[in-house]
Amino acid sequence: MSVELKAVQALDLWRGAIVESVRRDAPDLSARQMALLLTVYLIPPPHTVRGLAAHLNVSKPAITRALDRLTEYGLIKRKVDDHDRRSVLIQRTVKGSVFLREFGDIIATAASAAEASAANPKADAV
């Protein structure tokens, strides 16, 4: 499946996914929190505050604040590194996996709707 989107269509797809996500009984994440969560789940571990800050090109205090909130929501957890007790590892949780799976489903549904709309443009002319 390949859909070519214009910038406005891509933004509308993103808008639809965001709107659907805030309608659900799920945490309302900032862009930074979502970027951090996606990085932890989609980039192979291990993850540390320092590594995440470097990867996202964001300050360590900003990463720490975002991690604090994601930890409150139960979407990630922190664990002291057994090999270097000064380092804290950021780990995935089941709740975080479920949250991102559902968000991915929202995006996939929105993309399918966009593909159907692109295949039948007259349906939009109502």
Secondary structure in CASP SS format (residue, H / E / C, confidence):
PFRMAT SS
TARGET T0000
AUTHOR 0000-0000-0000
METHOD secondary structure of the structure
MODEL  1
M C 1.00
S C 1.00
V C 1.00
E C 1.00
L C 1.00
K C 1.00
A H 1.00
V H 1.00
Q H 1.00
A H 1.00
L H 1.00
D H 1.00
L H 1.00
W H 1.00
R H 1.00
G H 1.00
A H 1.00
I H 1.00
V H 1.00
E H 1.00
S H 1.00
V H 1.00
R H 1.00
R C 1.00
D C 1.00
A C 1.00
P C 1.00
D C 1.00
L C 1.00
S C 1.00
A H 1.00
R H 1.00
Q H 1.00
M H 1.00
A H 1.00
L H 1.00
L H 1.00
L H 1.00
T H 1.00
V H 1.00
Y H 1.00
L H 1.00
I C 1.00
P C 1.00
P C 1.00
P C 1.00
H C 1.00
T E 1.00
V H 1.00
R H 1.00
G H 1.00
L H 1.00
A H 1.00
A H 1.00
H H 1.00
L H 1.00
N C 1.00
V C 1.00
S C 1.00
K H 1.00
P H 1.00
A H 1.00
I H 1.00
T H 1.00
R H 1.00
A H 1.00
L H 1.00
D H 1.00
R H 1.00
L H 1.00
T H 1.00
E H 1.00
Y C 1.00
G C 1.00
L C 1.00
I E 1.00
K E 1.00
R E 1.00
K E 1.00
V E 1.00
D C 1.00
D C 1.00
H C 1.00
D C 1.00
R C 1.00
R C 1.00
S C 1.00
V E 1.00
L E 1.00
I E 1.00
Q E 1.00
R E 1.00
T C 1.00
V H 1.00
K H 1.00
G H 1.00
S H 1.00
V H 1.00
F H 1.00
L H 1.00
R H 1.00
E H 1.00
F H 1.00
G H 1.00
D H 1.00
I H 1.00
I H 1.00
A H 1.00
T H 1.00
A H 1.00
A H 1.00
S H 1.00
A H 1.00
A H 1.00
E H 1.00
A H 1.00
S H 1.00
A H 1.00
A H 1.00
N C 1.00
P H 1.00
K H 1.00
A H 1.00
D H 1.00
A H 1.00
V C 1.00
END
